[in-house]
Amino acid sequence: MSVWASSPPCPAWCRDDHRSDRHHDDQHRRKRSMTALRIGTRGSALAVAQSSLVLDRLATATGREVELVQVTSEGDTSKASLATIGGTGVFASALRSALLADECDLLVHSLKDLPTAVHPGLTLGAIPARADARDALCARDGLTLDQLPEGARVGTGSPRRVAQLKARRQDLDVIDIRGNVDSRLARVGDDLDAVLLSAAGLARLGRLDAATELLGLGFWPSAPGQGALAIEVREGDQPDDLAKGLRALEHRESRLLVTAEREVLAGLEAGCAAPIGATAVVDAGLLLLSATVYRPDGTARLTSSHGVTLEPGSLPNQLAEVHDVAGRVVDELLANGAADLAPVGGGAQ
């Protein structure tokens, strides 16, 4: 595996051929098909680990060399809180610019960090099988959330996790933190008693042993799409081998589940950093969706749950059923006053 700072320049034969734009595009596409597939990724250890998982599977499915292209985003360089610089969507913007500029052929995102709005010219090419969606408490001395002493200092950069911690333990001193997984874990036992992280992220880094408690989704719903990866590509611009690789990566049930959860965010017109948790599961052909909106200080919350039977058939038809059940959850939350609890809008996007 190698890492490029950017894509190589367009070769001379490509620059000098002025016969037609169509010929140029065809030639460029054929030339690209003979080079390595380039995966755009952030440079953090977790992002590289996630992208490397996709790299291995894509190389096997396509038979082509696959390389990583590291892209730096504002979220990686800024020390400000995520809420002040635009939420977790800041991690996606630089990557998307690189993809549209043909500096890479596909992107690997943590789906929970991806805005729900469609980005012009791009599409979600694949959703691989989802990993553990739960949050993980990593505390000193093996403590669980209920065992933390009164006034314990717990670090997180997520408004949802802040609200959930306060809803469960008003006595806790919740500290806003930034940084990678290792730097956060290093603070446990130093200036913090615990931190909250994604179980999937810890597992992908081989650090799941740092978790002292995995918080059940029934009482602690995680971020919509948490635990899932998203493969983003240029719309209508996949050579046959890349399209084959995307089909190999796709996991239908995971796409249905995360689509249901993210449709709640879209319907509430809320950002991916909003204090909202959502959980979807499929059981015997029935998709069950539950979502909770929290007041930021954790003093109140609203939950709505609905289900739909997934009829056997095409993915588009099942996605339409998922959209319908998410709409019912959104309508109920809004009717019950969700907009009075958290900064959400009033209708589906």
C-alpha positions, 0 to 999 in steps of 0.5 A: 500500500502506498500513499499519494499526496495527490493524483498524478498530473494528466499526461501529455497525450491527454493534454494535447488531444483536442479532437473532442471533449468526448474523446478526451473523457473516453481516453482519460477513463481508459487510462485511469482504468490501467492505474491504481484505484485511489481511496481518499481518506483523512490521515487519522489512525482511525480513518486510515484503518477504516480505509485500509479495510476497504482497500483490502476488499476492493483489491480482492474484488477488482484485481487492481492495485489500490492506494490511499490518498490522504486529505487534510480537512479543517476538522483535522487542523482546528482545535475548536469544538466541532459545534463551533466549526460546523459539526462533524460534516467539516471532515467530509468537505475537503474529501469531497472536493478532492473526489470532485477534482479527480484526485481520488476515485472514491472516499471512505467516510464514517457514515455518522460524520456525513451530512444527510443532504445529497452532495451535487455530483456525488453518490453513496456507492456502497454501505459495507456491513455495519460494525457495532453501533454502540457507544463505549465508556472507557473509564479508570479502574474498570468503572461502569457509568453507574460506578463513576463517583459523584462529580466524575469528569467525563470527556466527549465532543458529542452534544448527543453524548453530553445530553445522554450523560446528563440525562443519566447522571446530572452530577457528572462534570462533562468536559468537551474534548477533541483529539484522536482516539489515543490522545483521548484514552491517554487522558483517562486516569490523568485529568479525566475519569472516563471518555465516551467513544465509538465501540466500532472505532475502538475495535477497528484500532484494536483498542476495544480492550480499553472499554469498561462498558458497552452502552446498550442501544435500548436505553442509549441510542447512538448517532444515526449511522454509527458503526457504518462506513460509507463509500462515496463516488462520483455520480455516473463515473465508475469504470466496470471494475470499480462498479464490481468492487462496490457491489462486493462491498455493499451490504443491503441490510446495513444500507436499510438500517442506516438509511432509516436512522439518517432519514430521521436526521434529514426529516428533522432538518438536524445536523449530524452533531445534533442531540439525537440518537436513533436505532434501527434493527431488522427482525424476521423481516420487520424493520423497527426504528426508534429515535430520541431527541434530547434537550441539550442539558439532558433534562428532557427527551422525546422518543418515537418508535415505529416499524414496517414489514419489508416486502421481498423485492428490489432495494429501491422498493424497500428503501421507499418503505424505510423512508415511510417509517422514518417519516412517521417517526419524524412526524410524531417527534415534531407533533410531540414538541421535539423542536422545543427541545433541540435545534431541529427544523420542521419538515423532511428535506 
